[in-house]
Amino acid sequence: MSLVLENVTKQFGQFTAVDHLSLSIPEREIFGFLGANGAGKTTTFRMILGLLDPTEGTITLDGKRVDYSTSPIIGYLPEERGLYPKLKVKDQIVYLARLRGMQKQDALRELTYWLDRFKVPDYLDKKVEELSKGNQQKIQFLAAVIHKPKLLILDEPFSGLDPVNVELLKQAVMDLKDAGTTIVFSSHRMEHVEE
């Protein structure tokens, strides 16, 4: 799934958050946005997702404009986490997967695979609020990838993770790329983007 931004600009009143950004990200590539707070990374992601309309320019996925029909093929890990603290991991992930068109059994199978892979199989029936912030982040990542998206957008995916979990997440991202997912992510950390 190739992603193309052509002369994308986003203005909020007199403030220009994104200024004539053009880039092309081929299928199965990983593209890292590196920049300070306020540089326009999250605004760009929100435009790619169709949550914000560009003031100028176009954004296309495989030549098709982004709209609600493209949302089932996109996975998104927002910088500000948004899990329901009182829900069990299983109920939350299955619910979100069903919204993406997955069958319950398929979602449970994928969830079991990912929990095993992240070395937390016992989290299936735990409430999100019972987990550490780092482990909540792993569950939020699962919510972004459970439906096997063609485009995965990760906004600051490594923030708040210890070095062991950073490596687990990085390997998962590399494996998703190898399986055909196009990945765009942002980071404040130069070494993450370089890798």
VOBA-1610 file (N, C-alpha, C; in pm, whole numbers, padded with zeros to 5 digits, always signed):
BEGIN
Met+00084-00117+00000Met+00000+00000+00000Met+00089+00123+00000Ser+00098+00193-00112Ser+00181+00313-00120Ser+00102+00434-00070Leu+00174+00523-00004Leu+00115+00643+00052Leu+00182+00763-00013Val+00101+00855-00068Val+00156+00973-00135Val+00091+01099-00079Leu+00175+01193-00036Leu+00130+01325+00005Leu+00185+01424-00096Glu+00098+01508-00153Glu+00141+01606-00252Glu+00103+01746-00207Asn+00206+01826-00180Asn+00189+01967-00140Asn+00085+01984-00031Val+00094+01900+00071Val-00005+01903+00180Val+00028+02017+00277Thr-00072+02099+00298Thr-00062+02211+00391Thr-00181+02205+00486Lys-00155+02234+00614Lys-00265+02244+00711Lys-00247+02373+00790Gln-00350+02456+00784Gln-00349+02580+00859Gln-00462+02579+00961Phe-00432+02631+01077Phe-00532+02654+01181Phe-00537+02805+01200Gly-00634+02871+01136Gly-00637+03017+01138Gly-00515+03070+01064Gln-00438+03152+01131Gln-00315+03209+01072Gln-00194+03119+01092Phe-00209+03015+01173Phe-00095+02928+01204Phe-00085+02814+01102Thr+00033+02797+01046Thr+00058+02689+00951Thr+00128+02574+01025Ala+00056+02463+01042Ala+00111+02347+01114Ala+00193+02258+01022Val+00150+02245+00896Val+00220+02166+00796Val+00226+02252+00670Asp+00346+02264+00612Asp+00366+02360+00504Asp+00417+02292+00376His+00327+02265+00282His+00361+02208+00151His+00450+02083+00162Leu+00401+01986+00235Leu+00473+01860+00253Leu+00441+01765+00137Ser+00545+01717+00072Ser+00530+01617-00033Ser+00623+01501-00003Leu+00568+01381-00007Leu+00650+01262+00009Leu+00575+01141-00046Ser+00653+01039-00079Ser+00596+00916-00131Ser+00659+00800-00056Ile+00575+00717+00004Ile+00624+00602+00081Ile+00577+00476+00010Pro+00672+00401-00049Pro+00632+00280-00122Pro+00581+00172-00029Glu+00511+00076-00088Glu+00462-00039-00014Glu+00578-00112+00054Arg+00549-00166+00173Arg+00646-00244+00252Arg+00767-00163+00299Glu+00752-00033+00309Glu+00860+00051+00358Glu+00827+00101+00497Ile+00931+00139+00570Ile+00915+00205+00699Ile+00967+00346+00683Phe+00885+00444+00721Phe+00922+00584+00708Phe+00910+00648+00845Gly+01018+00708+00891Gly+01017+00771+01023Gly+01013+00922+01014Phe+00922+00982+01088Phe+00917+01127+01105Phe+00997+01160+01230Leu+01093+01248+01215Leu+01173+01292+01328Leu+01153+01441+01343Gly+01116+01486+01461Gly+01096+01629+01478Gly+01057+01664+01620Ala+01075+01790+01650Ala+01043+01841+01783Ala+00892+01848+01802Asn+00850+01864+01927Asn+00708+01887+01954Asn+00663+02010+01876Gly+00545+01999+01815Gly+00492+02113+01739Gly+00540+02120+01595Ala+00616+02019+01551Ala+00669+02022+01414Ala+00565+01982+01309Gly+00450+01925+01353Gly+00345+01889+01259Gly+00331+01740+01232Lys+00401+01658+01310Lys+00397+01513+01288Lys+00257+01456+01312Thr+00200+01484+01426Thr+00067+01430+01459Thr-00040+01489+01367Thr-00028+01617+01334Thr-00123+01679+01240Thr-00118+01607+01105Thr+00002+01574+01060Thr+00017+01501+00934Thr-00049+01364+00944Phe-00026+01295+01056Phe-00089+01164+01074Phe-00241+01175+01071Arg-00293+01277+01136Arg-00439+01294+01139Arg-00496+01323+01001Met-00418+01388+00917Met-00463+01410+00780Met-00457+01279+00700Ile-00352+01201+00720Ile-00342+01071+00652Ile-00460+00982+00690Leu-00500+00989+00816Leu-00611+00908+00866Leu-00747+00961+00820Gly-00751+01083+00769Gly-00878+01143+00729Gly-00951+01208+00844Leu-00884+01224+00958Leu-00947+01291+01073Leu-00946+01442+01057Leu-00847+01493+00984Leu-00838+01634+00951Leu-00827+01645+00799Asp-00891+01745+00743Asp-00877+01771+00599Asp-00761+01868+00578Pro-00676+01840+00477Pro-00570+01936+00446Pro-00630+02069+00398Thr-00564+02178+00429Thr-00604+02307+00375Thr-00576+02310+00225Glu-00463+02250+00187Glu-00424+02236+00046Glu-00359+02099+00029Gly-00354+02053-00097Gly-00282+01931-00129Gly-00370+01806-00124Thr-00309+01694-00161Thr-00382+01567-00165Thr-00303+01457-00095Ile-00377+01363-00041Ile-00320+01244+00023Ile-00390+01124-00038Thr-00312+01029-00090Thr-00370+00910-00151Thr-00302+00783-00101Leu-00382+00676-00093Leu-00334+00541-00064Leu-00358+00459-00190Asp-00251+00411-00250Asp-00261+00338-00377Asp-00345+00413-00479Gly-00326+00545-00484Gly-00394+00628-00582Gly-00536+00669-00545Lys-00586+00621-00429Lys-00724+00651-00388Lys-00721+00750-00272Arg-00806+00850-00280Arg-00813+00947-00171Arg-00856+00882-00040Val-00804+00933+00068Val-00836+00881+00201Val-00978+00924+00238Asp-01061+00827+00279Asp-01195+00856+00332Asp-01235+00738+00422Tyr-01361+00732+00460Tyr-01402+00626+00552Tyr-01383+00486+00494Ser-01384+00475+00361Ser-01366+00342+00301Ser-01224+00290+00319Thr-01128+00379+00346Thr-00989+00334+00365Thr-00958+00302+00511Ser-01043+00344+00603Ser-01010+00326+00744Ser-00994+00179+00789Pro-01064+00081+00730Pro-01042-00057+00775Pro-00904-00113+00740Ile-00833-00049+00648Ile-00701-00100+00610Ile-00587-00025+00678Ile-00624+00065+00769Ile-00524+00145+00840Ile-00526+00108+00989Gly-00407+00096+01046Gly-00392+00080+01191Gly-00328+00205+01246Tyr-00369+00247+01365Tyr-00318+00372+01422Tyr-00293+00356+01571Leu-00170+00388+01610Leu-00133+00395+01751Leu-00112+00542+01784Pro-00210+00605+01851Pro-00195+00748+01881Pro-00094+00772+01992Glu-00040+00893+01994Glu+00056+00928+02100Glu-00015+00931+02235Glu-00136+00989+02237Glu-00213+00990+02361Glu-00296+00862+02363Arg-00271+00778+02459Arg-00333+00645+02461Arg-00482+00657+02491Gly-00560+00563+02439Gly-00704+00575+02453Gly-00774+00443+02481Leu-00723+00366+02574Leu-00788+00241+02610Leu-00892+00264+02719Tyr-00987+00173+02727Tyr-01089+00182+02832Tyr-01036+00111+02956Pro-01008+00184+03062Pro-00938+00124+03177Pro-01015+00013+03248Lys-01148+00018+03248Lys-01228-00080+03323Lys-01255-00208+03243Leu-01227-00207+03113Leu-01252-00325+03030Leu-01136-00423+03038Lys-01170-00551+03026Lys-01065-00652+03016Lys-00999-00640+02879Val-00872-00677+02873Val-00796-00672+02748Val-00870-00747+02637Lys-00916-00868+02669Lys-00985-00950+02568Lys-01107-00879+02512Asp-01191-00826+02600Asp-01315-00761+02556Asp-01285-00637+02472Gln-01185-00560+02514Gln-01151-00437+02444Gln-01096-00465+02303Ile-01001-00556+02294Ile-00938-00583+02164Ile-01037-00650+02069Val-01116-00743+02119Val-01215-00809+02033Val-01317-00706+01983Tyr-01360-00617+02069Tyr-01454-00512+02028Tyr-01395-00426+01916Leu-01271-00381+01935Leu-01208-00297+01834Leu-01184-00373+01704Ala-01149-00501+01715Ala-01129-00584+01595Ala-01260-00603+01519Arg-01370-00621+01593Arg-01502-00637+01530Arg-01540-00509+01454Leu-01503-00393+01509Leu-01528-00267+01439Leu-01452-00262+01306Arg-01342-00333+01299Arg-01260-00338+01177Arg-01302-00451+01084Gly-01412-00520+01119Gly-01465-00623+01030Gly-01419-00765+01058Met-01345-00786+01168Met-01298-00920+01200Met-01406-01001+01271Gln-01402-01131+01254Gln-01486-01222+01329Gln-01425-01239+01469Lys-01509-01267+01568Lys-01462-01278+01706Lys-01354-01384+01721Gln-01373-01502+01661Gln-01275-01610+01677Gln-01141-01574+01615Asp-01145-01506+01500Asp-01020-01461+01436Asp-00949-01360+01525Ala-01025-01269+01583Ala-00967-01167+01671Ala-00904-01232+01794Leu-00972-01330+01853Leu-00918-01399+01970Leu-00791-01475+01936Arg-00789-01537+01818Arg-00670-01611+01776Arg-00551-01515+01759Glu-00575-01401+01692Glu-00469-01302+01674Glu-00423-01244+01808Leu-00519-01217+01895Leu-00486-01161+02026Leu-00400-01258+02106Thr-00434-01386+02105Thr-00356-01486+02176Thr-00213-01492+02122Tyr-00202-01487+01989Tyr-00069-01487+01926Tyr+00014-01369+01975Trp-00045-01248+01972Trp+00030-01128+02009Trp+00064-01125+02158Leu-00028-01169+02244Leu+00002-01171+02387Leu+00116-01268+02417Asp+00116-01382+02349Asp+00228-01477+02365Asp+00358-01414+02316Arg+00349-01351+02202Arg+00470-01291+02144Arg+00528-01182+02234Phe+00440-01105+02298Phe+00485-00999+02387Phe+00508-01048+02531Lys+00503-01180+02547Lys+00535-01245+02675Lys+00441-01204+02789Val+00311-01183+02754Val+00211-01147+02854Val+00081-01224+02831Pro+00088-01358+02816Pro-00034-01434+02785Pro-00141-01425+02894Asp-00099-01397+03016Asp-00194-01390+03128Asp-00272-01259+03131Tyr-00247-01168+03038Tyr-00318-01040+03036Tyr-00454-01048+02969Leu-00489-01160+02911Leu-00613-01175+02836Leu-00734-01129+02918Asp-00740-01169+03046Asp-00856-01138+03129Asp-00829-01030+03233Lys-00720-00957+03216Lys-00691-00847+03307Lys-00755-00718+03256Lys-00794-00633+03350Lys-00843-00501+03313Lys-00723-00413+03277Val-00743-00324+03183Val-00635-00237+03138Val-00577-00158+03254Glu-00661-00112+03346Glu-00613-00031+03458Glu-00521-00109+03553Glu-00521-00241+03543Glu-00435-00324+03627Glu-00294-00337+03569Leu-00273-00288+03449Leu-00144-00303+03382Leu-00058-00178+03400Ser+00074-00199+03392Ser+00166-00085+03395Ser+00148-00003+03268Lys+00200+00119+03269Lys+00186+00204+03150Lys+00253+00141+03028Gly+00368+00079+03048Gly+00437+00013+02937Gly+00355-00102+02880Asn+00292-00179+02967Asn+00211-00291+02920Asn+00079-00242+02858Gln+00025-00131+02908Gln-00091-00071+02842Gln-00054-00029+02700Gln+00067+00018+02685Gln+00111+00060+02551Gln+00120-00061+02457Lys+00165-00174+02508Lys+00170-00295+02425Lys+00029-00335+02382Ile-00068-00322+02473Ile-00207-00356+02438Ile-00261-00258+02335Gln-00225-00131+02348Gln-00269-00032+02249Gln-00208-00065+02112Phe-00084-00111+02111Phe-00022-00153+01985Phe-00101-00270+01924Leu-00141-00365+02008Leu-00220-00479+01958Leu-00350-00430+01894Ala-00412-00329+01955Ala-00536-00274+01899Ala-00512-00216+01759Ala-00392-00164+01736Ala-00359-00104+01606Ala-00328-00207+01499Val-00284-00327+01539Val-00239-00426+01440Val-00326-00551+01432Ile-00422-00565+01521Ile-00500-00689+01532Ile-00568-00726+01399His-00610-00626+01322His-00684-00650+01197His-00592-00658+01074Lys-00461-00667+01097Lys-00361-00680+00989Lys-00374-00567+00886Pro-00350-00444+00931Pro-00366-00330+00841Pro-00260-00329+00730Lys-00295-00265+00620Lys-00200-00249+00508Lys-00109-00128+00532Leu-00162-00029+00607Leu-00085+00089+00646Leu-00094+00101+00797Leu+00021+00113+00863Leu+00026+00125+01008Leu+00093+00257+01044Ile+00024+00339+01122Ile+00076+00468+01166Ile+00099+00461+01316Leu+00222+00487+01355Leu+00261+00477+01496Leu+00314+00613+01541Asp+00242+00678+01632Asp+00281+00809+01681Asp+00353+00792+01814Glu+00483+00812+01813Glu+00568+00794+01932Glu+00549+00655+01994Pro+00568+00548+01920Pro+00537+00415+01972Pro+00629+00366+02084Phe+00750+00425+02094Phe+00846+00373+02191Phe+00850+00452+02321Ser+00774+00562+02328Ser+00780+00644+02449Ser+00720+00567+02567Gly+00790+00571+02677Gly+00742+00506+02798Gly+00774+00358+02808Leu+00843+00302+02709Leu+00877+00160+02713Leu+01021+00141+02762Asp+01041+00035+02839Asp+01177+00002+02881Asp+01252-00060+02763Pro+01385-00071+02772Pro+01464-00120+02657Pro+01423-00259+02606Val+01382-00349+02695Val+01341-00483+02651Val+01215-00474+02565Asn+01118-00394+02611Asn+00994-00380+02535Asn+01011-00298+02407Val+01106-00205+02407Val+01137-00133+02283Val+01184-00233+02178Glu+01270-00327+02219Glu+01320-00427+02124Glu+01208-00520+02076Leu+01118-00561+02167Leu+01004-00645+02127Leu+00918-00574+02023Leu+00891-00446+02049Leu+00806-00369+01958Leu+00875-00346+01825Lys+01005-00315+01829Lys+01079-00292+01704Lys+01078-00418+01618Gln+01097-00534+01680Gln+01096-00659+01603Gln+00958-00686+01544Ala+00854-00655+01620Ala+00717-00673+01570Ala+00693-00583+01449Val+00742-00460+01455Val+00726-00366+01344Val+00800-00418+01221Met+00921-00468+01240Met+00998-00521+01127Met+00926-00641+01064Asp+00870-00727+01147Asp+00799-00844+01095Asp+00673-00803+01017Leu+00604-00701+01066Leu+00486-00651+00995Leu+00526-00595+00858Lys+00637-00523+00856Lys+00688-00471+00727Lys+00717-00586+00632Asp+00785-00689+00682Asp+00819-00805+00599Asp+00695-00877+00548Ala+00585-00867+00624Ala+00459-00931+00583Ala+00379-00844+00485Gly+00430-00723+00456Gly+00365-00641+00354Gly+00302-00512+00401Thr+00316-00480+00529Thr+00256-00357+00582Thr+00349-00238+00558Thr+00291-00128+00513Thr+00364-00001+00503Thr+00352+00067+00638Ile+00465+00116+00690Ile+00466+00170+00827Ile+00522+00311+00829Val+00448+00400+00896Val+00491+00538+00916Val+00489+00561+01067Phe+00600+00615+01119Phe+00601+00640+01264Phe+00675+00769+01294Ser+00650+00821+01413Ser+00721+00940+01457Ser+00798+00906+01584Ser+00905+00982+01603Ser+00986+00962+01723Ser+01066+01088+01751His+01098+01106+01878His+01193+01211+01916His+01334+01155+01916Arg+01347+01024+01904Arg+01476+00958+01924Arg+01540+00925+01790Met+01650+00990+01761Met+01720+00972+01634Met+01757+00825+01609Glu+01798+00754+01715Glu+01843+00616+01695Glu+01730+00524+01651His+01608+00550+01697His+01495+00469+01655His+01465+00489+01507Val+01471+00613+01463Val+01446+00641+01322Val+01556+00581+01236Glu+01681+00593+01280Glu+01793+00537+01204Glu+01780+00386+01189Glu+01747+00318+01297Glu+01731+00172+01291Glu+01619+00133+01198
//
